[in-house]
Amino acid sequence: MSYNLPDENGHFGTYGGVFVAETLMLPLDELKEAYETQMRNPEFLAELDADLQNYVGRPSPLYHAERWSRELGGAQIYLKREDLNHTGAHKVNNCIGQALLAKQMGKKRIIAETGAGQHGVATATVAARLGLECVVYMGAEDIQRQAQNVYRMKLLGAKVVAVEAGSRTLKDALNEALRDWVTNVDDTFYIIGTVAGPHPYPAMVRDFQAIIGREAREQIQKQAGRLPDALIACVGGGSNAIGLFYPFIDDESVQMFGVEAAGDGIETGRHAAPLCAGRPGVLHGNRTYLMEDDNGGIIETHSISAGLDYPGVGPEHAWLKDSGRAEYVNITDKEALEGFHALTKIEGIIPALESSHALAYAMKKAPTMRSDELLLVNLSGRGDKDMHTVAELEGIEW
Amino acid sequence: MSRLSEKLDLLKNSGRKALIPFVTAGDPNPGFTVPLMHAMVEAGADIIELGMPFSDPMADGPVIQKASERALLHRTTVRDVIAMVASFRETDQTTPVVLMGYLNPVECMGYRIFSDLAGKAGIDGLLTVDMPPEEAGDFIPLLKQSGIDPIFLLAPNSTEARIKKVSAMASGYLYYVSLKGITGAGHLDLKSVEEKLGQIKSITSLPVGVGFGVKSGETAAAIGKLADGVVVGSALVSKIADNLEQPQVAHQEIVELLSVMREAMDKNGEEQ
């Protein structure tokens, strides 16, 4: 493909890079080298492929949501079913890859941060399977709202550490994981769950998630006979979106829409949409769009979905936005819930609240398109973990 | 010659080591900082590192994280910190002041505006923990134009090639982080510090300050034997946390601890 970012220092234009304390420079170099070596090692790639097939259950299906498409009265909607992966979301694609890399590098201990708990569960899962010690950092606030995932991680043998600092959410969990890493850098591998962090993480996580787009690109051509007209994916840190977008970047006819969380509405300030309403800055090892105050302090975000509740975004999305290759839009909590119910009632698929943002945008977009146009939506995760949140919001006892 | 280099040269020629206290500006309140800076100088501080509070202090332990949070409750901004130094400079034109913190608040202000205002206020150095030299190419020339030394970190796992690269871009002094970890953590391993400083000194003639793990007169003296400067942060800042209801007690305890460290470090010189 002709698209070749990032450059060797991890820059996507002015975004990305390596903004970390000195102690992390060497481990990041080692990681980069190990990653580049293993991605050329046929044995490593064969093991990764076998795990993705037999353990994760790939390829995930591409499903033509015919009834929903008909009801919306526009484009044909195809859903990439990442919700059917083992552990219930796309997160595991990346965890399998990074855990195999950790094993290759001889690291005995895995750490991770998690927001909604999906990445934590996926990390705890692969750590259990490989017999690695696993510590997951999670904001105390998120532990409250995702109790079920906390229990899953504990069952899987992970230690879940509640982070009480700052706003007690995902960004603070990331800070704490970085502090752990810098302290235990010799024996510890940090599995970052999204396409953020210092180089090589944004590129590496993208490459492990790109299987989503590679499969989807092949599947839609087989099923519909051509490339889609547009892609839609939700964007928190942005790993499922990049995973879908990346293999299509050179396909100029394919539009890309990243959907950020508008929370209570962009105009209220209570949202998690740095690409739509933030500005460039430096956080967690890279330069990207951030939600910050006038003095460069990071501000608290809000979204119904813990997985999108993050004040930054992967640097490649920042580049895709500025270059105009992708367009970033936003969906409120309320609209996301409408997407959640629509897919559940019409197609019998209960989506994660994160993915519901992508679905809600598809509900807006599809009717503006012709019925022979194709809209490919990443259904990045399933909604089991969100039952409690939705029931509580809607006043349903269970 | 910059105020920092001048000070460090002077100390070297008199056989003394630099005592470098760190406190977070605006902690526990904005009025506390400037009088404390003057008092620290009286207690024997040679250079002052002043923390710029940030919402996400990734490289700091709980003590300095909380100091940042307290300062941010008073909305202490980078501009406020610069104003504090300007106020300090009204009566002290000789003690170098280094601002220390994270890149985002500085980048948000703008590299050029920051360099300009900080230089005019009499700030002598900038250490942004999450800006390695590789990412500082645009910023260093602006800092230098304003007479501000860019100060960078070295760590126990910095390779020889990196020590060369970092020291080529740094000026003023290098800050050697004595252990792999966050501020306020762990115990000093003096032997490994000695070995690493030997390697660093064989590569660069820049003075080297050592921080992380300096908690007492004893540890300050031990580091003072090895390095050109001794940085003490969490041990001082914890005095503030311990006396939130009585900031004047914190002020006094910080001054006392620094005096103890000064005395212990100066004894080294007499023994030699």
Interface residues (C-beta under 8 A of the other chain):
Chain A: N9 G17 V18 F19 V20 A21 E22 T23 M25 L26 P27 A165 G166 K171 D172 N175 L178 R179 V182 T183 N184 V185 D186 G281 V282 L283 H284 G285 L290 E292 D294 N295 G296 G297 I298 I299
Chain B: F54 S55 D56 P57 M58 A59 D60 G61 P62 Q65 E69 L72 R75 T77 V78 R79 Y102 L103 N104 P105 V106 E107 C108 M109 V129 D130 M131 P132 E134 E135 F152 L153 L154 A155 P156 N157 S158 T159 R162 V166 V177 K180 G181 I182 A185
